[in-house]
């Protein structure tokens, strides 16, 4: 049984077929996932042979300016248990607060099944708590008829 990848055919490789050969075309199972403080967290199909980290973040609309921690962009990658059984998983971290990181992101290739995670800024989390507390106090003040002043 001859098995060839579609990518070989696209690269210009010839595949000889004979009578009674069966050609099976499967859906693209090459995807990566982007999560965290991005505009659209989702699974992204890899439509090209290679995708870099900058393209991966662009595919989901980029970072959420108010929420993203630019020092915490992570790529989680499972190890290849077939070729290297000792390596189970790796985590890469990129600090986008440094301008040179844009060039690093352009050179960093995303693999199928990678998970890109953008951490949430600690100040954003703090602001969410204060907003929640302020909203609760404001609601209580309105219900009881007493004015409430909360400053932060």
N, C-alpha and C positions, 0 to 999 in steps of 0.2 A: 504494500500500500504506500503510495507516494503522497506525502503531506507537504504542502507548500503554504507559506503565509502570503496573504494578499499584499503585504508590504514588499515582498520580494518581487511580485508581479509589477507593482507600481514603480519599483526601482529599475525596471527595464529587464528583469529576468524572464527568460522564456520557460514556459512550462509545457512540456509535451503531453498531449492527452491521446488516449486510444479509445477504440470502440468499447462501450460499456463502462468507461470511467465515470465516476460520480463526482460532481463538483458541489461542495457544500459551502455556503456562505453564511456565516454566523454574524449576529449583531456585534457591534464594537463593545468589547468588554474592557477596553482601556479607558479608565476613568480615574480622576483624582477628586478629592473632597476638600472644600474650603469652608472653614467654620470660624466663628468668633466675631470680632468687631469689623465685619465687612458688610457691604451694602446688600448682598444677596448670598447667604450661606447655602451651598448646594453641592451636588455631585456634578462634575464637569467632564463631559466626554472629551477624550483626546483626539481631535480631528486631524492633527498633523503628526508627523513622526516624532517631533520633539517639541516640548513646551518648557519655557523657562519660568522661574518663579515670578518674575515681573508680569509675564503674560498670564500666568495663573491668577494673580491678584486682579489684573485688568479684566479677566473673564467674568468676574463676579461684581464688577463695578467699582473696585478699589476699596480702600479703607473708609470707615466712618470717622470723619475728622474729629468729632467731639468724643468719641468713645474709644478709639484705637490707641493702644500703647505701642508707639512706633519702635520702642526698644524690644518688643516681644513678638516677633514674627517667627513662628516655629514651623518646621517641616518634620513630620513623624513618618518614618519609613520602616516597614517591616523588612527583616533580613531575608536573604535568599537561602532558605533551609536546604535547598538542593545542592547548591555549589559551595556554601559555607555554613555548615550546621552550627558552628559556634556563635555566629552573629545572629541574634534574634531580632533586634530592632535598634534603630538609631534615631536620635533627635538632633536636628540642626536648628540653630537660632541665628536670626539676622536682626541687627540693630539699624532700623531705617532712619534713625535720627542723625546718622552720619551719612553725608552725601556720597561717599565712596560705596556705600551699600547698594545703591542703585546699579552700579556696574557689577557688583557681586551677584545681585538678583538676576541680571541679564545672563550671567554665565552659569547659574545654578539650574541644572536640568531637573524637572519634575518627572518622577516615574509613575507608572500606572499603580494605583492603590495608595499613593502618598496621601497624607492628610496635612493640609496647610491650615494652621491655626493662628489667628491674630488675637493676642491677649487684649483684655479690656484695661484701660487706664485706671490706676487706683483713684485718681481724682474724679473720674467719671462715676465710679462706684460710690464714692463719698457724696457726690452731688445727688445721686439717685436716692441715697438714704435721707439726706437733708430735705430733698423735695418731697419725699414720702412723709417724713415727719411733719414738715410744714403743712402739707395737704391735710394730714390728720388733725393737726391743731386748728387749722382754719375751719375745717368741717365741724369740729367740736364747738368752736367759738360761735359759728353761725347757728348751730342747733340750740345752744344755751342762750344765745343772744348777747354773749359777752364778747367784746372785741379782743382779738388775739394779735399780739405783735411778736413775730419771730424774726430774728435777724441772724444771718450767717454770712 
